[in-house]
């Protein structure tokens, strides 16, 4: 369900990693939020997740491959030093992704160009 910004930050701060098991993903907001909090990520390669993530900051598996997802989670949880390395890379990678305040003007420009 919906969380306040404070509640969301508290959950991210308590997390060891973020798992994003999406079968379809249009934007990947959770991935960007997790990266900005410096969290390593275990995710599928669904849609926009593949655009935001790489092996430096995430363990990625094919969408809908539950066995691969479980294996990636086990690997991530068993390797604290690798989680820390990927968390550091996530912070760096997050800096290249703008937030919604950066994206909205681009969407407006795109939609304006499409609508005569």
C-alpha positions as CSV (number, residue, x, y, z in Angstrom):
1,X,0.0,0.0,0.0
2,X,0.8,3.7,0.0
3,X,3.5,4.8,2.5
4,X,4.4,8.3,3.6
5,X,7.9,9.5,2.6
6,X,9.0,9.1,6.2
7,X,7.7,5.5,6.4
8,X,9.4,4.6,3.1
9,X,12.7,6.0,4.1
10,X,12.5,4.1,7.4
11,X,11.9,0.8,5.5
12,X,14.8,1.5,3.1
13,X,17.1,2.3,5.9
14,X,16.3,-1.0,7.6
15,X,16.7,-3.1,4.4
16,X,19.6,-5.3,3.7
17,X,18.7,-5.3,0.0
18,X,15.7,-4.7,-2.3
19,X,14.1,-7.5,-4.3
20,X,12.1,-6.4,-7.3
21,X,10.5,-9.5,-8.9
22,X,8.5,-7.6,-11.6
23,X,7.3,-9.4,-14.6
24,X,6.6,-6.0,-16.3
25,X,8.0,-2.7,-15.4
26,X,7.3,0.6,-17.1
27,X,9.6,3.0,-15.1
28,X,11.3,1.3,-12.2
29,X,10.7,3.8,-9.5
30,X,11.5,1.4,-6.7
31,X,14.8,0.6,-8.3
32,X,15.8,4.2,-8.5
33,X,14.6,4.9,-4.9
34,X,16.6,1.9,-3.6
35,X,19.7,3.0,-5.6
36,X,19.4,6.5,-4.1
37,X,19.4,4.9,-0.6
38,X,22.5,3.0,-1.5
39,X,20.9,-0.5,-1.4
40,X,22.0,-3.5,-3.5
41,X,19.2,-4.9,-5.7
42,X,18.0,-8.3,-6.7
43,X,15.6,-7.8,-9.7
44,X,14.3,-9.2,-12.9
45,X,15.3,-7.7,-16.2
46,X,11.7,-6.7,-16.9
47,X,11.1,-3.5,-18.9
48,X,12.7,-0.4,-17.5
49,X,14.6,-2.3,-14.8
50,X,17.0,-3.5,-17.5
51,X,17.6,0.2,-18.4
52,X,18.3,1.3,-14.8
53,X,20.3,-1.6,-13.5
54,X,23.5,-3.4,-14.4
55,X,25.6,-6.1,-12.8
56,X,27.7,-3.5,-10.9
57,X,24.7,-2.5,-8.7
58,X,22.3,-5.4,-9.0
59,X,21.8,-9.1,-9.4
60,X,19.4,-9.4,-12.4
61,X,17.6,-12.5,-13.6
62,X,15.1,-13.1,-16.4
63,X,11.5,-12.1,-15.6
64,X,9.3,-14.9,-14.4
65,X,12.3,-17.2,-13.6
66,X,11.5,-17.8,-9.9
67,X,14.4,-20.3,-9.5
68,X,16.9,-17.8,-10.7
69,X,15.4,-15.1,-8.5
70,X,15.7,-17.4,-5.4
71,X,19.3,-18.3,-6.3
72,X,20.2,-14.6,-6.8
73,X,18.6,-13.8,-3.4
74,X,20.6,-16.6,-1.7
75,X,23.8,-15.4,-3.4
76,X,23.2,-11.8,-2.4
77,X,22.4,-12.6,1.2
78,X,25.4,-14.9,1.6
79,X,27.9,-12.2,0.4
80,X,27.9,-9.1,2.6
81,X,31.0,-7.7,0.9
82,X,29.5,-8.0,-2.5
83,X,26.3,-6.4,-1.3
84,X,28.3,-3.5,0.0
85,X,30.2,-3.1,-3.3
86,X,27.0,-3.2,-5.3
87,X,25.3,-0.7,-2.8
88,X,28.2,1.7,-3.4
89,X,27.8,1.4,-7.1
90,X,24.1,1.9,-6.8
91,X,24.6,5.3,-5.2
92,X,26.9,6.3,-8.1
93,X,24.5,5.0,-10.7
94,X,21.6,6.7,-9.1
95,X,23.2,10.1,-9.5
96,X,22.7,9.7,-13.3
97,X,18.9,9.1,-12.9
98,X,16.8,12.2,-12.4
99,X,13.7,12.0,-10.2
100,X,10.1,12.8,-11.2
101,X,10.8,16.5,-11.0
102,X,13.4,16.0,-13.8
103,X,11.2,13.7,-15.8
104,X,7.9,15.6,-15.9
105,X,9.2,18.4,-18.2
106,X,10.6,15.8,-20.6
107,X,7.2,14.0,-20.6
108,X,5.4,17.3,-21.3
109,X,7.7,18.1,-24.2
110,X,7.3,14.6,-25.7
111,X,3.5,14.7,-25.3
112,X,3.3,18.2,-26.8
113,X,5.3,17.0,-29.8
114,X,2.9,14.1,-30.3
115,X,-0.3,16.1,-30.0
116,X,-0.8,18.5,-32.9
